[in-house]
Amino acid sequence: MSQATRHARAFQSHRAALIDLYAQLPDEHATFKAWEEGMTFLRLADHLSGSVGRVPALLEGRQPDAPAAPSATLADAQARLQATLDMFVTTASALSDDDLQRRIPAFGRELPVWTMLDFITQHEAHHKGQAWMMARMVGVQPPMFVKLG
């Protein structure tokens, strides 16, 4: 298995579990947030989708597109999470070993592409943990924290 495919699968295991959680959330909890300055379930999903949606632009060294309009429903947010998952897996899997070593401007500094992919996965896991906590707060039992196979 290539290093690029490993990056894609690592991200996919986190995002797929998040999508499963969003499928369990009742619509009445779409705007729930765990603390005053926190993100709602809708905003959290849009934040994660938007972060991953910037990957192609970062890889090409161009400015990312403006953020999409906010999701209106949990189903919209879940669809956006799925679309950006599909895009990330396709984009990351297509990278060569040389591509992974190439340095690009990202997050206010220059990083190798593989580091940026790791960062995106770590960012996903960080916010996914928030979603797991929030789900428990509204009475939803989250699935396993990663989706295997």
Residue pairs with C-beta under 8 A, 6 or more apart in sequence:
1 9
2 93
2 97
3 97
3 100
3 114
4 92
4 93
4 94
4 95
4 96
4 97
4 99
4 100
5 92
5 93
7 92
7 95
7 100
7 114
7 117
7 118
7 121
8 88
8 89
8 92
8 93
10 121
11 52
11 85
11 88
11 89
11 92
11 117
11 120
11 121
11 124
12 85
12 88
12 89
12 147
13 146
13 147
13 148
14 121
14 124
14 125
14 128
14 145
14 146
15 48
15 52
15 81
15 84
15 85
15 88
15 124
16 85
16 146
16 147
17 128
17 142
17 143
17 144
17 145
17 146
17 147
18 45
18 48
18 81
18 124
18 128
18 131
19 78
19 81
19 82
19 85
20 143
20 147
21 131
21 132
21 135
21 140
21 142
21 143
22 41
22 45
22 74
22 77
22 78
22 81
23 78
24 135
24 140
24 141
24 142
24 143
25 41
25 74
25 135
25 138
25 140
26 138
26 140
27 73
27 74
29 41
29 74
29 138
29 140
30 40
30 41
30 42
30 73
30 74
30 77
31 40
31 41
31 42
32 40
32 41
32 134
32 137
32 138
33 39
33 40
33 41
33 43
33 134
34 130
34 133
34 134
34 137
38 130
39 47
39 130
41 74
41 77
41 131
41 134
42 70
42 71
42 73
42 74
42 77
43 70
44 127
44 130
44 131
44 134
45 71
45 74
45 77
45 78
45 80
45 81
46 67
46 68
46 70
46 71
46 77
46 80
47 127
48 81
48 84
48 123
48 124
48 127
48 128
49 68
49 77
49 80
49 81
49 83
49 84
50 67
50 68
51 120
51 123
51 124
52 84
52 85
52 87
52 88
52 120
52 124
53 64
53 65
53 68
53 84
53 87
54 64
54 65
55 87
55 88
55 91
55 92
55 116
55 120
56 87
56 91
57 63
57 64
57 65
58 64
58 104
58 105
58 106
58 116
59 91
59 95
59 99
59 104
59 113
61 104
61 105
68 80
71 77
71 80
88 120
92 117
95 113
99 113
100 112
100 113
100 114
100 117
101 112
101 113
101 114
102 112
102 113
103 110
103 111
103 112
103 113
104 110
104 111
104 112
104 113
104 116
106 116
106 119
107 116
107 119
111 119
128 145
129 145
131 142
132 142
132 145
135 141
135 142
136 142
